[in-house]
Amino acid sequence: MFRVVSNEEIAPLLHRMVIEAPRVAKARKPGQFVIVRCAKGGERIPLTIADDDVAAGTITLIIQAVGISTRDIVAVQAGGYLSDIAGPLGQPTEIEQLGRVVCVGGGAGTAVLFPLAKGLAQAGNELTTIIGGRSAKYVILEQELGAFSRRVFTTTEDGSAGETGFVTLPLKRILEDPEQRPGAVFAVGPVPMMKAVCNLTRQYGVRTIVSLNPIMVDGTGMCGGCRVTVGGQIKFACVDGPEFDGHQVDFNELAARQATYQELDAHGCRLDSQLAAMKKD
Amino acid sequence: MTPLPLKERMAIDRVHMLEQDPHQRACNFLEVNQGLTPELAMREAERCIECKNRPCMEGCPVGVRIPEFLRAVAEGDFESAAKILRVDNALPATTGRVCPQETQCEGVCLRGKKGQPVAIGWLERFVADWAAEHLPAEGAPAAQTGFRVAVVGSGPGGLTAAGELARMGHKVHVFEALHDTGGVLRYGIPEFRLPKAIVDREVENLRNLGVTIECNVVIGRTLTVDEVAAEFDAVFIANGAGLPMFLNIPGENYKGVYSANEYLTRVNLMGAWMDVEGGTPVAKGETVVVFGGGNVAMDSVRTAKRLGARHAICAYRRTKAEMPARIEEIAHAEEEGIEFHYLLAPLEILGDEKGWVRAVKMQRMELGEPDASGRRRPVPIPGSEFELPCQIAVVALGTTANPLLTNTTPALKLNKWKNIVVDEKQATTLEGVFAGGDIVRGGATVILAMGDGKVAAHGIDEYLKGRTPKG
């Protein structure tokens, strides 16, 4: 059992939870994730570790409550317990000295971006950060990221904060200016955003790292559910990733696979009633 | 009680296992085999002719004293039989259900030379279940050595080693990566073959022996082997199977294509078959095709049937004679209406416009010359391609070595398949670190992993003698 130290809603349906997990706190590096199971019978949910406090033995998770399982997790208040936390899993971010770096976060992906950006800044890189969201309340961690970024741009689809439009707008301006062109771009967010960023950076030949969040079960390489095609080869996001060269990722396949369980009913899987009828016989 | 005269013993026919009706069980996850009654068990045990050479013991990877055990059962002394099992086999209720007895103890039983071998597996199952109901739990031994041994993985290899070491008086701490114990016994083998209540019971037995189990610790990630080795007096690595193999054919990433590991983990470990709100889902289909011919393929295709597939198809490249699955599993599958398509190999998985599987392009094969495994090699028949419509495809081709632990432990010597190299005592190239099961063998059986666990436990005990505990 893992004790929840604090739990605050930092944006609609977006929670920052600090949890006691001393072994994970000690071992984790930026870019790694944990598998969380709220209670017995629940799903195993992969969540990026946003931060740690080794002395306190805690990790910070930023969780978007989008489904039943994530809603169950964020419903656990300070003093309560989560049944299981396993990790840290995945490869840590390769933190290099790249000089100028642009970090792009979209929606809850900004939370995944945070530890990566922090690691890059600590290594002495000069950060420009772009945060996008549907509207102002979905633009998160602006202050936190601003603490170690040289500048922060924000964009919203409805214009309620920052520039109206997508993260690619400020990114394009930066890429077009040879004085500002970065050594690498790190992008984390919804698949269409990462795809758009990669399509843009490809034109300028700027290396782009993305962090993928395919469906996962065990998180240790055992099931292969998180397989993604990178450069024409099958990779397991849990052991080979979650970060990959965005220019090599098959985003269409990833988006399709992510939708598997939303589409179940449409796929002729309405067998439960048949099964019930068979059981009666 | 004096044994029956030999002639009378020879005249007894092999017992029939009571089974759930095939039509009924194809729609539920309850155990297929219902067990023997005490009378049936005693009569079956009487069939042992107590031959001089005891080939059955040789055939058992953990060396259970089978003739003594059978004699006790024949006499109705189930308690003595249970005590023999307890000493020789850490997980008798499990092995009695999942061992391939036909290639081990029963395969070499003298009675099988002419007729049917003694049903050793079923008797083991009977006695283990009897003991659970009638005997008090075994506690930790009074004399403790003061040594602390870490076991990596709570699957069959790890649990066996833990039990052996605990009985020797060592303090054992097991690290398990998943949120629950049992390894493949929990995530891999389905409820209808090995009820999870049995796994719980076997684990409880070990806890009663003083073994502690810590879940959610991924060795190689949460802690390294070096960190564990620094803290404990010895280490046994039994972290199990690794990454699932795929076919490397086009279309394998369509929705509805699963590795057998994922399919079974969703259903068994995560309980997808119970279909509870907020639980882990699994995609179902009217036609499910499973590729492979081993026990994992049988478990997958029989699971598909129970999840409601009208056509649960096992597609295998060779014929029934070459199938590596246990004979009992194949027979049970056939009874349940599993459709076996032999001499078929998949060429491509075909998808619909939304990225879901719609069919598999298959090619017919014929058997050619024997290959390195001694089995006749399947050879494609040109022009025999056809489409087999399906909604779910499950790939059950085995696994490759898990890199998580070994990648972070460079001092461990690996072979070319990235499996850990060990000596005859299961010792690795790292001092005080032993290993066994799939991480060494690259994919084997529950009982072979258990055999490794037993050998390693003795190797560790020997290694610890003459040392002082780290404290």
HADDOCK unambig.tbl for C-alpha pairs under 7 A between the chains (distance, minus, plus):
assign (segid A and resid 23 and name CA) (segid B and resid 222 and name CA) 6.27 0.50 0.50
assign (segid A and resid 24 and name CA) (segid B and resid 222 and name CA) 5.93 0.50 0.50
assign (segid A and resid 27 and name CA) (segid B and resid 222 and name CA) 5.93 0.50 0.50
assign (segid A and resid 41 and name CA) (segid B and resid 270 and name CA) 6.94 0.50 0.50
assign (segid A and resid 41 and name CA) (segid B and resid 279 and name CA) 6.10 0.50 0.50
assign (segid A and resid 42 and name CA) (segid B and resid 278 and name CA) 6.33 0.50 0.50
assign (segid A and resid 42 and name CA) (segid B and resid 279 and name CA) 5.14 0.50 0.50
assign (segid A and resid 43 and name CA) (segid B and resid 279 and name CA) 5.51 0.50 0.50
assign (segid A and resid 43 and name CA) (segid B and resid 280 and name CA) 5.21 0.50 0.50
assign (segid A and resid 68 and name CA) (segid B and resid 278 and name CA) 5.51 0.50 0.50
assign (segid A and resid 69 and name CA) (segid B and resid 278 and name CA) 6.04 0.50 0.50
assign (segid A and resid 84 and name CA) (segid B and resid 179 and name CA) 6.27 0.50 0.50
assign (segid A and resid 84 and name CA) (segid B and resid 216 and name CA) 6.66 0.50 0.50
assign (segid A and resid 85 and name CA) (segid B and resid 216 and name CA) 6.23 0.50 0.50
assign (segid A and resid 86 and name CA) (segid B and resid 216 and name CA) 4.50 0.50 0.50
assign (segid A and resid 86 and name CA) (segid B and resid 217 and name CA) 6.16 0.50 0.50
assign (segid A and resid 87 and name CA) (segid B and resid 218 and name CA) 6.48 0.50 0.50
assign (segid A and resid 87 and name CA) (segid B and resid 221 and name CA) 6.50 0.50 0.50
assign (segid A and resid 87 and name CA) (segid B and resid 222 and name CA) 5.61 0.50 0.50
assign (segid A and resid 88 and name CA) (segid B and resid 221 and name CA) 5.96 0.50 0.50
assign (segid A and resid 88 and name CA) (segid B and resid 222 and name CA) 5.87 0.50 0.50
assign (segid A and resid 89 and name CA) (segid B and resid 221 and name CA) 6.41 0.50 0.50
assign (segid A and resid 221 and name CA) (segid B and resid 242 and name CA) 6.70 0.50 0.50
assign (segid A and resid 221 and name CA) (segid B and resid 243 and name CA) 5.31 0.50 0.50
assign (segid A and resid 222 and name CA) (segid B and resid 242 and name CA) 5.57 0.50 0.50
assign (segid A and resid 222 and name CA) (segid B and resid 243 and name CA) 4.96 0.50 0.50
assign (segid A and resid 222 and name CA) (segid B and resid 244 and name CA) 6.39 0.50 0.50
assign (segid A and resid 222 and name CA) (segid B and resid 261 and name CA) 6.71 0.50 0.50
assign (segid A and resid 223 and name CA) (segid B and resid 243 and name CA) 6.94 0.50 0.50
assign (segid A and resid 223 and name CA) (segid B and resid 244 and name CA) 6.49 0.50 0.50
assign (segid A and resid 223 and name CA) (segid B and resid 259 and name CA) 6.54 0.50 0.50
assign (segid A and resid 223 and name CA) (segid B and resid 261 and name CA) 5.06 0.50 0.50
assign (segid A and resid 223 and name CA) (segid B and resid 262 and name CA) 4.26 0.50 0.50
assign (segid A and resid 224 and name CA) (segid B and resid 243 and name CA) 6.93 0.50 0.50
assign (segid A and resid 224 and name CA) (segid B and resid 244 and name CA) 6.41 0.50 0.50
assign (segid A and resid 224 and name CA) (segid B and resid 259 and name CA) 6.59 0.50 0.50
assign (segid A and resid 224 and name CA) (segid B and resid 262 and name CA) 6.66 0.50 0.50
assign (segid A and resid 225 and name CA) (segid B and resid 262 and name CA) 6.39 0.50 0.50
assign (segid A and resid 256 and name CA) (segid B and resid 355 and name CA) 6.49 0.50 0.50
assign (segid A and resid 257 and name CA) (segid B and resid 255 and name CA) 5.88 0.50 0.50
assign (segid A and resid 260 and name CA) (segid B and resid 255 and name CA) 6.15 0.50 0.50
assign (segid A and resid 264 and name CA) (segid B and resid 283 and name CA) 6.43 0.50 0.50
assign (segid A and resid 268 and name CA) (segid B and resid 285 and name CA) 6.81 0.50 0.50
assign (segid A and resid 269 and name CA) (segid B and resid 283 and name CA) 6.82 0.50 0.50
assign (segid A and resid 269 and name CA) (segid B and resid 284 and name CA) 5.22 0.50 0.50
assign (segid A and resid 269 and name CA) (segid B and resid 285 and name CA) 5.55 0.50 0.50
assign (segid A and resid 271 and name CA) (segid B and resid 308 and name CA) 6.22 0.50 0.50
assign (segid A and resid 275 and name CA) (segid B and resid 308 and name CA) 5.38 0.50 0.50
assign (segid A and resid 279 and name CA) (segid B and resid 27 and name CA) 6.14 0.50 0.50
